[in-house]
Structures are given as C-alpha cells and as structure tokens.
Amino acid sequence: MDDFAAVVEVVTDAADFPRAERTSQGVVVYDAGALCAADQHEVRAELARVLLDGPGIFVLEGAVPGDVVDRTTAVFEAMIAAQRATASKAGDHFARPGANDRVWNALEKQARRDPDAFVDYYANAAIALAALAWLGPGYQVTSQVNVVNPGGAAQTPHRDYHLGFQSSGQAAAYPAHVHRLSPALTLQGAVAHTDMPVETGPTMYLPHSQKFLPGYLVADRPEFRAHFATHHVQLPLAKGDAVFFNPALLHAAGTNRTASVRRMANLLQVSSAFGRAMESVDRAAMSAAVYPALRAMRSAGAAPQAVANVIAACAEGYPFPTNLDRDPPVGGMAPPSQAAVLTRAVAEDWPPERLAAELSAWSGRRQTAG
C-alpha cells in the first residue's frame, strides 16, 4: 500500500501539458476544437504522455457536436427498446446483470441501423486523434452503450481489457513485461450522450494508478478498494464531451443518485492493429481433428502438462472477441475459451460428436447478427 500510495498520491502539474485548458482534480482537460486545430504531431505526443507518464486520463470538451450526439442517441434508444422488447438482459462485467441498459457491439448495430448517423459520428477528428495518439494507425474501434438508470449502483473499481478481465490469479501467470505491454494494446474512452453532473454518477477515476505495475494483481483487494473509495475523483461531463484513459487506470462507474436521469455513455474500446495473429487458422477444425489423439494420449497416462501444451498449440486460448449478446459475461468476466471447451472434453472423455457440437455452438455464439 505504501508503494501504491507513492505512485497515485501525486499532483498533476498542468505545466507538463501546455496545450491543456486546465487540470481538474488531477485530470487533464482539453478543448477538443483547439486541440484538433493544433500541430498534430506535437498533440499526439502530449496526449501519449498524459496516458503513460501523467495522470492516465484526459477529457476532450466538446468532442462531438450536440446534433450528432442527439441523432446517435436516438439510434441507441431504438436499440435499447428493441432489446427490452425481447426481455433480454445484457450481462455486465462489473455490475449486476440487468441493473443497467447495456448494448453490446453498438458499433456494428449502429452502422447497420443508421449508416448516415454512423458516418457523421465516426468522422469525428477528436476521437481519431485520441486513438492515433495512443495506438497509431490501423486501430480497430468497438463500442458498447451503457445507460445507468436512476438508482443504478456503482461498479467495483477495476482495470480494463485485456489483463483487467482476468482474475488476479490468472493475471499472475503472465510475466511482468506483459503487465507493462497490455495497456498499450487498447485505449478506453467514453462519449457523454447526456449531461453528467456528479449526482448522476459519472465514472470515478484514480489518476496515476496506471503507473502501478502490480495493479492487475491487487485491484480486487479490500485495502486497495478502500484507497480508491477515499481518493478517487469524479468529473462532471457535458453532452458531447469525451474522456479517454489508459486501460490500466483504476476506475468504476458511479451511482446514479437521481430520480429521473438515465445517464448514457457510448463506451469506446479501441484496439491496436498489432493484437492479431499473422495467419488465419481454423482452430475449431484443428481441435476436432486432434481430439481422438488427445484422448488416446490421456488414456496412455501422458502428463497433464503435455496434454495442455497440445491444447495451447491447437485451440483458441482466449475468449475474445465474441458476440456478448449471445455469449455474455454471466458468472464471471469472460465466457469460456475454445481451449477450455477442449480441455473439459478431454478431462470428461466426451464422445467426438459432443465435442463437435460444442465447438460448433462456441463458434456460433461469436457470429454477429446478420
């Protein structure tokens, strides 16, 4: 805790970020229009410094014009109404399922439902500037709509995808340099689709916490959560403002204490171009093909680690990307990976037909709606 406090209990110096309008509660705040009009090479370098060596979070005021936000909000509301009509409840990573209105893969759904609104929204220079500053070209955008309804309770403090979606035990299996690398693979952001005064529960942040290397191992410990509860900051946002932050920054959506405001944000998760393999591989077909040999290997008394090594080379060991409507994070932060399915099949000695059916269902849950 002393090491953690030494990292996070520092003052953000506005002089380190000369293009900022100001700092507020340790967060660097920019005017989006002025930033987009400035020298882009220098701006990107400054924003990267904020995310890596500074407080880990910045706000772009006036990032998305109000009329564009309103058109897109109408699209999101139609999605939510359609989802409610089916009586479905979207799972949530860090809140009780059904407590909020959550729309997974809002990016594709928006593009299919209203292409014109999509084009106007994502032509935005401020969003692109933030993504380029942290990830460089070739980035991949995804988005999820989150509406925290009146009385909606706060999330638990957490870090985000990738390692943030692992338990502390799972995260501990990765070497230290991966803990440094993981935050460089994604950028987290949110566009406010309603005005968000503090009483509506805008996201709580702990500035500078992204610099604490063991953070993925301790985010769920009571003493760290207590520190977050005491020291977090909570910035009000206006409709059209955007906030971007390092995924390793400890944060949590706040409690909506109003009686009537449905707090809506479009959550942006932007991924590096480099987070993909070089070749396309049909791992479901591979898993089915080698399964008889794996069963024989286990029956012959092979070491469990040897079986695990084959599965690691063959099956998809990571549960994402997936279609979170069909494959929601209910009962945990992530659904089972393909490797977990194959591991269970070997352990329980499934007949090949059952494995084939399970692999087909696993692949089917990852298909987006046509």
Buried (B, 14 or more C-beta within 10 A) or exposed (E): EEEBEEBBEBEBEBEBBEBBBEBBEBBBBBBBBBBBEBEBEEBBEBBBBBBBEBBBBBBBBBBBBEEBBEBBBEBBBBBBEEBEEEEEBBBBBBBEBEBBBBBBBBBBBBBEBBEEBBEBBBEBBBBBBBBBBBBEEEBBBBBBBBBBBBEBBBBBBBBBBBBBBBEBEEBEEBEEEEBEEBBBBBBBBBBBBBBBBEBBBBBBBBBBBBBBBBBBBBBEEEEBBEBBEEBBBBBBBBBBBBBBBBBBBBBBBBBBEBEEBBBBBBBBBBBBEEBEEEEEEEBBEBBBEBBEEBBEBBEEEBEEEEBEEBBEEBBBBEBBEBBBBBBBBEEEBBBBBBBBBBBEBBEEEBEEEEBBEBBEEBBEBBEBEE
